[in-house]
Amino acid sequence: MLSYLLKRLLMMIPLLFGITIITFVVIHLAPGEPVEMQVAMNPKVSAQARQRMREFYGLDKPLHVQYVTWVARMAKLDFGRSFAPDNRPVTDKIKERIPVTLSLNIIALILEFGLAIPIGILAAVHRDTLLDKGITIFVFLGFAVPTFWLALLLMYLFGVKLSWLPISGLHSLGSEGFSPFRWLWDMAKHLILPISVAAFGSLAGLSRYMRSNMLDVIRQDYIITARAKGLSERTVIYRHALRNALLPVITLLGFSLPGLIGGSVIFETIFAIPGMGQLFYMGVMARDYPLVMGILVIGAFLTLVGNLLADISYALADPRIRHGQR
């Protein structure tokens, strides 16, 4: 098991460097430079001033030199300073936003898996019934409805027409003076719409995936044998079938880790939530290379960690994997 883990850890290093190289090149190939984005509204800025700004940001150097300089800083966990007018360290900006995004996405992730697994089980156990067909329609809606359109629709219905829920931010104006209970309730109301939007699409896909896994498992011979022995259907499904049906879901759980950081760009931007998603969007629009690279590297690292955790979970569940057997 130790050798298996070491191999996976060693493989992460070249993968991470490969991802950073591709990302660094791609964002620099995007049209528009940070200097041009900053002075676009001020035509009086001279060419000499533009050149000085390029030198200040290090954009006058060849691309490979910029990359080596950036990697040297990243090795010290320093992502440099933002190209925004405040010129603050990227690490400080990320530290301010990351708790909000993590909290939102962890709640959404718990909601997704907590609902998708039982929905998938019900659909598989009651295959081809009215319940299964209703769940199938729900799944197709989840796949078909664009996230941004659903967010706007919910904002219009519950925020504008019915005035039940707030449609932006995390707190109401003057919330500093609220009592602790009222402050929490105010924040909870602000989170209902964003979390619902974040969870809806993934919930549909996960429930369908769980249904497919469960159908494959309950057709196996050992499930037929368990039923032939007179075990109750509840025991057969939840004690014998569920464990094996959940194994493929481990992979999806591992892949969900990068979504904790980068999977909230759309709904954080639409609902004006001060998180990592909104920060990333603002960085892309301003061509803030250090900020964009910092967030992308964190997302890439979490992706690799998610793969590693999925591999370890599979190895713990199936000894053939960690011993290299097929």
C-alpha angles and dihedrals in degrees: 000000000000093000090048090053093047092052091053092048093049091050090056093066100063090038092055092049091048091052092049092050093051093044093047092052095044097052091048090051091056112108116261130042126233091246093052091047091053098047098036092102093047111063091177093074107112127228089248091056090050090051092050090052091050089052091047091054093041093242092130091072124088115274095248090053090051090050094050090049091049093048091050089055093043090055086064090047089251113133093184128237127314119255088224117111091260089060090205123164111273090227091060092051092050093047090055095052105034099077091058094049094044092050094049096046096043090054090047091047093052089048092049097050094035091058102029096058097054091040090053092047092050092049092050096045092047095041117177092006126123089263092055092048091049091052089048091055089050090051093051090050090051091053096043103045113085113232095232092050092050090049092052092046093052091046091053095045103041099024106035107022101032099022090213100128136029115249105208143034130011101269140028122248111278094020089136088078096050123111114254093258094046090046092054092045090050091052092046091055090051091052099050097081098041093048092046091053092045093050102040102075095041092044091059094050095044093050091052091048091050091050091053093049093048092050090053092050100046090055091060121111095243090058090051089049092050091053091046089056089061099253115158118259090243091056092046094050103038101032104034109020103034097062095056093040090056095056096084089047088064088073092053090049090053092050089050092069097080088048088064087072110022104024097082103065095112103045095037090053094046095045093040093237112167097231140118094279093058091043091052092050092050090048093052093048091050093042088237095172099185092049094046092046092048093053093043093050090052089050092048092049091050090049091055091045089050090053090048093051090048091051092048092048091050091048091051091048096043117034091195090070097054091045092051096246125144 
